[in-house]
Amino acid sequence: MLVQAFSLISQTALAQSNPQRQAQLPWWDRAEMRNIGNYWIKTDLPADQANQLARHLNLMHDEYSRRLASLPPRSPTPMNVMIFKHRREYMDVLRTRFGVNATGTGGMFFVNPSGTSLAFWTETLPQRRILEVLQHEGFHQFAYTRFGSDLPAWVNEGLAEFFSESVLVNKTFIIGQSKPRVINAVKKAIELNQHIPLRQMLMMTRKTWGEALVSGTASLQYHQAWSMVHFLVYGDNGRYTQSFEAYLRLINSGVQSEQAFIRAFETDDIEAFENRWKIYALAANPSGFVTALERIEFLAQGALELSGLGISPKSADELQQELIKINFKYIVQKHGREFQLSATDPQMFQIPDDDLAQDKPIFVIEPAKLRGLSRRQLKFEEVNPTPPSIKTENLRPKSLTIRWKRDRKTGDLRYEIIVK
């Protein structure tokens, strides 16, 4: 098992007394391992960052356990986690030690004869992007303890996407959020009759799913799997929730997917059931909160690029105009595919209304408030000024704020998204 490999092979303790020697060691020997809550975590991240991610992992584990409480464990597999600071070392370790090709991935959960682990990298990724990967792949790891390899690909990926879109606020997860990009992709597929038939989704193997990943055509599978899970949880005022739980219990007990579906939902008319899902999907609207999360990240990245050009907009309109001038684009990578967000799309500067909105939610831009700067900091400000404060107003259930931080030595700027 991987935990045993961690303990037997790691030489970190021998190198701790010599920092220079430790820095020269390969990742496997340099990274430290600790048991934190439900997980064995091996990482080269600073302790504070590692602890923060470990805390989030454990809170997500509690959420998985609570929502799938009726499913008894089947595969008592150690909950191993590898967190890499650099993408290059993530790919190298997975390839050389475990025989896993991690090209184009932000993280993965893998099971093979060499070991079983959740692995992901952080490097320069925004915190929100890291957490999405952690929550998606973390579900796969948890699901393996309940289903082994028997959970059908569509529900495994659909639930992983369902949880990856959740947001932690004060130890409570906001679940069931939906992004315009995903909703619109599903609607378009249905309208053009290019969606995947429900019966085909129920029977799709992991091998078939993986082949679409390799060919770069898997996006619709992920989008539709999420939409189907969302329908089974919330559709027709929660009419199918108990049946969905029964379906999962049957899979947990070893019943094959299509038969489990027929028994749980008490119908073999899968096509009629598919029609009800299509009605739900075509009527779906995006959630303001998770949409604002993605778009405030886009705005922060754009403000950061403008900062490098010595530009610090003083209003939302000015930020939009400046980003259009430089033809700003932001690339989001997910499941081996890139999604491009562009300043030429006016929706990137807006927040959609939803059922939670009492007043129109908007983004607000204010000049950065800088006081008591040292000479060194003033020089940094001349080269690349601190970007403006970016906030939301009237957003429910929580507001968002971009908090800027500057490295005291290098002057590099970074940001975090504050939810409160």
VMD Tcl script that draws the C-alpha trace (Angstrom):
set ca {
  {0.00 0.00 0.00}
  {1.05 3.58 -0.61}
  {1.10 4.46 3.11}
  {3.69 1.73 3.66}
  {5.70 3.03 0.72}
  {5.60 6.52 2.21}
  {7.00 5.25 5.50}
  {9.63 2.90 4.12}
  {11.09 4.98 1.33}
  {10.94 8.59 2.49}
  {14.27 10.03 3.63}
  {12.93 13.43 4.68}
  {13.90 13.04 8.32}
  {17.54 12.38 7.35}
  {17.68 15.54 5.28}
  {15.90 17.96 7.61}
  {19.12 18.82 9.44}
  {20.68 19.91 6.12}
  {18.32 22.21 4.15}
  {20.67 22.40 1.15}
  {20.83 18.64 0.87}
  {17.05 18.40 1.30}
  {16.47 20.82 -1.59}
  {18.53 18.55 -3.86}
  {16.58 15.40 -3.05}
  {13.90 14.05 -5.43}
  {10.32 14.98 -4.52}
  {9.54 11.56 -3.07}
  {12.40 11.79 -0.56}
  {12.00 15.52 0.09}
  {8.25 15.63 0.73}
  {6.98 15.15 4.26}
  {4.16 12.82 5.28}
  {1.63 13.27 8.05}
  {-1.65 11.72 9.14}
  {-4.24 14.56 9.22}
  {-7.78 13.50 10.07}
  {-9.01 10.92 7.56}
  {-5.96 11.23 5.28}
  {-2.29 10.34 4.98}
  {-0.81 13.39 3.24}
  {2.59 13.57 1.56}
  {3.59 17.04 0.32}
  {6.36 19.55 -0.29}
  {4.09 22.55 0.42}
  {4.75 24.89 3.36}
  {3.03 23.63 6.51}
  {0.40 26.40 6.62}
  {-0.73 25.81 3.04}
  {-0.68 22.03 3.46}
  {-2.75 22.28 6.65}
  {-5.30 24.52 4.96}
  {-5.80 22.02 2.12}
  {-5.88 19.10 4.57}
  {-8.60 20.87 6.55}
  {-10.63 21.34 3.37}
  {-10.16 17.68 2.43}
  {-11.47 16.56 5.79}
  {-14.47 18.89 5.66}
  {-15.30 17.53 2.20}
  {-14.94 13.97 3.54}
  {-17.52 14.84 6.20}
  {-19.82 16.21 3.49}
  {-19.47 13.07 1.32}
  {-20.11 10.90 4.38}
  {-23.19 12.87 5.42}
  {-24.81 12.88 2.00}
  {-24.03 9.21 1.32}
  {-24.61 8.02 4.88}
  {-26.76 5.06 3.78}
  {-23.87 3.44 1.89}
  {-21.68 1.06 3.94}
  {-17.93 0.95 3.13}
  {-16.91 -1.83 0.73}
  {-13.22 -1.18 0.06}
  {-11.34 -0.06 3.20}
  {-8.57 1.61 1.18}
  {-6.09 3.98 2.90}
  {-6.90 7.60 2.08}
  {-3.54 8.58 0.62}
  {-2.99 12.08 -0.77}
  {0.00 13.57 -2.60}
  {0.03 17.37 -2.91}
  {2.71 18.79 -5.20}
  {3.94 22.34 -5.32}
  {5.01 22.02 -8.97}
  {3.19 20.45 -11.90}
  {6.40 19.04 -13.36}
  {7.12 16.96 -10.26}
  {3.48 15.84 -10.11}
  {3.77 14.42 -13.61}
  {7.23 12.92 -13.04}
  {6.34 11.11 -9.80}
  {3.07 9.71 -11.15}
  {4.81 8.48 -14.31}
  {7.99 7.01 -12.84}
  {6.69 5.60 -9.55}
  {3.12 4.63 -10.44}
  {3.09 4.31 -14.23}
  {0.35 6.96 -14.54}
  {0.20 9.44 -17.43}
  {-1.02 12.69 -15.84}
  {-0.61 14.90 -18.92}
  {-3.16 17.70 -19.07}
  {-4.59 17.05 -15.61}
  {-4.80 19.26 -12.53}
  {-5.16 16.21 -10.34}
  {-6.47 12.65 -10.26}
  {-7.40 9.69 -8.11}
  {-5.76 6.49 -9.33}
  {-5.81 2.83 -8.39}
  {-3.20 0.43 -9.72}
  {-0.87 -2.34 -8.47}
  {1.78 0.27 -7.55}
  {-0.50 2.18 -5.19}
  {-3.73 4.09 -4.62}
  {-3.80 7.83 -4.08}
  {-5.39 11.21 -4.71}
  {-2.77 13.51 -6.27}
  {-2.86 17.14 -7.36}
  {-0.56 20.16 -7.82}
  {-0.91 23.81 -6.85}
  {1.88 25.94 -8.41}
  {0.36 29.21 -9.69}
  {-3.27 28.03 -9.80}
  {-5.90 30.25 -8.13}
  {-7.12 28.76 -4.85}
  {-10.62 28.23 -6.22}
  {-9.29 26.14 -9.11}
  {-7.28 23.99 -6.69}
  {-10.35 23.39 -4.53}
  {-12.47 22.38 -7.53}
  {-9.91 19.71 -8.44}
  {-9.61 18.61 -4.81}
  {-13.40 18.29 -4.43}
  {-13.89 16.46 -7.75}
  {-11.05 13.97 -7.34}
  {-11.69 13.72 -3.59}
  {-15.16 12.41 -4.35}
  {-13.71 9.72 -6.63}
  {-11.45 8.62 -3.78}
  {-14.35 8.51 -1.31}
  {-16.61 6.74 -3.83}
  {-14.01 4.00 -4.28}
  {-14.38 3.10 -0.58}
  {-18.15 2.62 -1.12}
  {-18.32 1.11 -4.59}
  {-14.86 -0.14 -5.52}
  {-14.79 0.01 -9.33}
  {-18.53 -0.70 -9.72}
  {-19.91 2.85 -9.74}
  {-21.02 3.64 -13.32}
  {-18.95 6.31 -15.04}
  {-21.85 8.75 -15.51}
  {-22.86 8.87 -11.85}
  {-19.25 8.80 -10.60}
  {-18.36 11.80 -12.76}
  {-21.74 13.48 -12.32}
  {-21.51 13.42 -8.53}
  {-17.85 14.48 -8.67}
  {-18.87 17.50 -10.75}
  {-21.81 18.16 -8.42}
  {-19.44 18.33 -5.44}
  {-16.69 20.22 -7.29}
  {-19.07 23.14 -7.81}
  {-19.83 23.40 -4.07}
  {-18.40 26.25 -2.02}
  {-17.34 26.16 1.64}
  {-18.59 29.06 3.76}
  {-17.91 28.92 7.51}
  {-17.74 25.09 7.57}
  {-20.98 24.85 5.58}
  {-21.05 23.78 1.94}
  {-23.26 25.56 -0.56}
  {-24.35 22.69 -2.80}
  {-26.16 22.45 -6.14}
  {-24.70 25.50 -7.87}
  {-24.73 25.69 -11.68}
  {-22.60 27.64 -14.19}
  {-23.91 29.21 -17.42}
  {-21.20 27.51 -19.49}
  {-22.32 24.03 -18.42}
  {-26.06 24.72 -18.56}
  {-25.80 26.26 -22.02}
  {-23.69 23.37 -23.35}
  {-26.34 20.85 -22.24}
  {-29.19 22.95 -23.67}
  {-27.40 23.26 -27.00}
  {-26.78 19.51 -27.19}
  {-30.46 18.75 -26.51}
  {-31.70 21.37 -28.98}
  {-29.42 19.98 -31.72}
  {-30.29 16.39 -30.76}
  {-26.61 15.78 -29.99}
  {-27.05 14.76 -26.36}
  {-26.09 11.28 -25.22}
  {-29.15 8.99 -24.83}
  {-29.84 8.16 -21.18}
  {-29.68 4.41 -21.79}
  {-26.23 4.86 -23.37}
  {-25.09 6.94 -20.38}
  {-26.29 4.26 -17.94}
  {-24.27 1.57 -19.72}
  {-21.16 3.61 -20.58}
  {-18.00 1.92 -19.29}
  {-15.00 3.63 -17.74}
  {-12.99 2.55 -20.82}
  {-15.42 4.29 -23.20}
  {-15.45 7.38 -21.01}
  {-11.66 7.45 -20.98}
  {-11.43 7.13 -24.76}
  {-13.42 10.36 -25.10}
  {-10.95 12.03 -22.72}
  {-8.05 10.99 -24.92}
  {-9.79 12.22 -28.08}
  {-10.76 15.52 -26.43}
  {-14.52 14.99 -26.80}
  {-15.43 14.29 -23.16}
  {-16.82 17.71 -22.23}
  {-20.43 16.83 -23.07}
  {-20.17 13.65 -21.01}
  {-19.16 15.63 -17.93}
  {-21.72 18.36 -18.51}
  {-24.56 15.92 -19.11}
  {-23.57 13.69 -16.18}
  {-23.69 16.74 -13.90}
  {-27.07 17.77 -15.35}
  {-28.52 14.29 -14.82}
  {-27.35 14.19 -11.19}
  {-28.72 17.70 -10.63}
  {-32.07 16.54 -12.04}
  {-32.16 13.44 -9.83}
  {-31.39 15.52 -6.73}
  {-33.61 18.56 -7.42}
  {-35.90 17.74 -10.35}
  {-39.68 17.97 -9.95}
  {-39.26 19.39 -6.43}
  {-37.06 16.56 -5.23}
  {-39.37 13.80 -6.50}
  {-36.48 11.50 -7.46}
  {-34.12 11.99 -4.52}
  {-35.11 8.87 -2.60}
  {-35.08 6.75 -5.76}
  {-31.62 8.06 -6.62}
  {-30.41 7.05 -3.15}
  {-31.97 3.61 -3.65}
  {-30.15 3.33 -7.01}
  {-26.84 4.05 -5.30}
  {-27.56 1.48 -2.57}
  {-28.26 -1.15 -5.21}
  {-24.99 -0.34 -7.00}
  {-23.25 -0.51 -3.62}
  {-24.68 -4.02 -3.15}
  {-23.42 -5.16 -6.57}
  {-26.47 -4.74 -8.87}
  {-25.68 -3.80 -12.48}
  {-26.42 -0.19 -13.47}
  {-29.42 -0.53 -15.80}
  {-31.17 -3.08 -13.59}
  {-30.48 -0.96 -10.52}
  {-32.04 2.04 -12.28}
  {-35.17 0.12 -13.27}
  {-35.64 -1.26 -9.74}
  {-34.95 2.04 -7.96}
  {-37.11 4.23 -10.19}
  {-39.73 1.50 -10.77}
  {-39.81 1.93 -14.53}
  {-38.18 0.36 -17.56}
  {-39.31 3.23 -19.78}
  {-35.92 4.95 -19.72}
  {-36.74 7.03 -22.78}
  {-39.75 8.63 -21.02}
  {-37.55 9.34 -18.02}
  {-35.01 10.92 -20.38}
  {-37.70 13.24 -21.74}
  {-38.43 14.52 -18.22}
  {-34.71 15.21 -17.73}
  {-34.58 17.14 -21.02}
  {-37.49 19.35 -19.95}
  {-35.68 20.09 -16.70}
  {-32.34 20.78 -18.42}
  {-33.87 23.13 -21.00}
  {-35.56 25.17 -18.25}
  {-32.46 25.37 -16.03}
  {-30.97 28.73 -15.06}
  {-27.42 29.45 -13.80}
  {-26.75 30.20 -10.14}
  {-25.61 33.73 -9.38}
  {-23.15 32.74 -6.66}
  {-20.99 30.16 -8.48}
  {-21.16 32.22 -11.70}
  {-19.89 35.25 -9.79}
  {-17.06 33.10 -8.39}
  {-15.82 32.21 -11.86}
  {-16.25 35.73 -13.20}
  {-14.62 37.52 -10.27}
  {-11.61 35.26 -10.83}
  {-11.63 36.33 -14.50}
  {-11.77 40.00 -13.44}
  {-8.93 39.52 -10.93}
  {-6.71 37.86 -13.51}
  {-7.47 40.68 -15.93}
  {-6.71 43.34 -13.30}
  {-3.44 41.54 -12.57}
  {-2.44 41.65 -16.24}
  {-3.30 45.35 -16.43}
  {-1.18 45.93 -13.33}
  {1.83 44.56 -15.21}
  {1.17 47.23 -17.83}
  {1.05 49.93 -15.17}
  {-2.73 50.33 -15.47}
  {-5.04 50.45 -12.43}
  {-8.70 51.06 -13.41}
  {-10.84 53.10 -11.03}
  {-14.31 51.79 -11.95}
  {-16.06 48.69 -13.32}
  {-16.63 50.39 -16.69}
  {-12.98 51.40 -16.91}
  {-11.84 47.85 -16.05}
  {-14.05 46.45 -18.79}
  {-12.80 49.01 -21.34}
  {-9.14 48.37 -20.52}
  {-9.53 44.59 -20.75}
  {-11.25 44.91 -24.12}
  {-8.39 47.15 -25.33}
  {-5.78 44.48 -24.60}
  {-8.12 41.72 -25.87}
  {-7.79 39.94 -22.53}
  {-8.53 36.21 -22.45}
  {-8.39 33.79 -19.55}
  {-8.02 30.05 -20.06}
  {-9.73 27.59 -17.71}
  {-8.53 24.00 -17.95}
  {-10.79 21.13 -16.93}
  {-10.75 17.44 -17.79}
  {-7.99 17.88 -20.34}
  {-9.86 20.59 -22.25}
  {-9.44 24.35 -22.25}
  {-12.31 26.84 -21.97}
  {-11.57 30.41 -23.02}
  {-13.18 33.35 -21.23}
  {-12.88 36.64 -23.13}
  {-13.30 40.32 -22.29}
  {-15.21 40.70 -25.57}
  {-18.08 38.79 -23.94}
  {-20.09 41.40 -21.98}
  {-21.56 38.66 -19.74}
  {-18.15 38.21 -18.09}
  {-18.77 41.52 -16.30}
  {-22.27 40.61 -15.12}
  {-23.88 38.33 -12.51}
  {-27.09 36.50 -13.42}
  {-30.18 36.80 -11.24}
  {-31.39 33.65 -9.52}
  {-34.02 32.64 -6.97}
  {-31.86 33.96 -4.12}
  {-31.47 37.46 -5.55}
  {-33.56 40.20 -3.94}
  {-31.82 43.00 -5.86}
  {-29.70 42.85 -8.98}
  {-26.25 41.44 -8.00}
  {-23.34 43.42 -9.47}
  {-19.55 43.74 -9.41}
  {-18.14 46.86 -7.80}
  {-14.63 48.19 -8.49}
  {-12.88 50.59 -6.13}
  {-9.32 51.99 -6.23}
  {-6.86 50.21 -3.95}
  {-6.40 51.85 -0.56}
  {-2.67 52.11 0.18}
  {-1.29 53.67 3.31}
  {2.09 53.80 5.04}
  {4.09 52.24 2.22}
  {7.86 51.89 2.53}
  {10.21 53.20 -0.17}
  {10.63 49.70 -1.51}
  {6.87 49.20 -1.71}
  {6.44 52.56 -3.44}
  {8.90 51.43 -6.11}
  {6.87 48.28 -6.63}
  {3.75 50.42 -6.99}
  {5.39 52.47 -9.72}
  {6.21 49.38 -11.79}
  {2.99 47.44 -11.27}
  {0.34 49.20 -9.15}
  {-1.88 47.22 -6.80}
  {-5.06 46.39 -8.75}
  {-8.39 47.83 -7.65}
  {-10.59 46.20 -5.06}
  {-13.20 43.95 -6.73}
  {-16.34 43.09 -4.79}
  {-19.91 41.93 -5.25}
  {-23.04 43.69 -4.05}
  {-26.46 42.07 -3.49}
  {-25.04 38.58 -4.09}
  {-26.69 35.74 -2.18}
  {-26.12 33.67 -0.13}
  {-22.70 35.31 0.46}
  {-20.63 38.18 -0.93}
  {-17.24 37.90 -2.66}
  {-14.17 40.12 -2.38}
  {-10.76 39.97 -4.04}
  {-7.97 40.46 -1.50}
  {-4.59 41.46 -2.97}
  {-1.25 40.52 -1.42}
  {2.24 41.60 -2.50}
  {5.40 39.64 -1.81}
  {7.64 41.88 0.30}
  {10.83 40.65 -1.37}
  {9.92 40.26 -5.03}
  {6.95 42.63 -5.29}
  {4.89 39.92 -7.02}
  {1.13 40.29 -6.65}
  {-1.33 37.51 -5.94}
  {-4.93 37.38 -4.78}
  {-7.43 35.29 -2.90}
  {-11.21 35.24 -3.10}
  {-12.83 36.00 0.25}
  {-16.33 34.62 0.85}
  {-18.29 36.22 3.66}
}
mol new
graphics top color blue
foreach p $ca { graphics top sphere $p radius 0.5 }
foreach p [lrange $ca 0 end-1] q [lrange $ca 1 end] { graphics top cylinder $p $q radius 0.2 }
display resetview
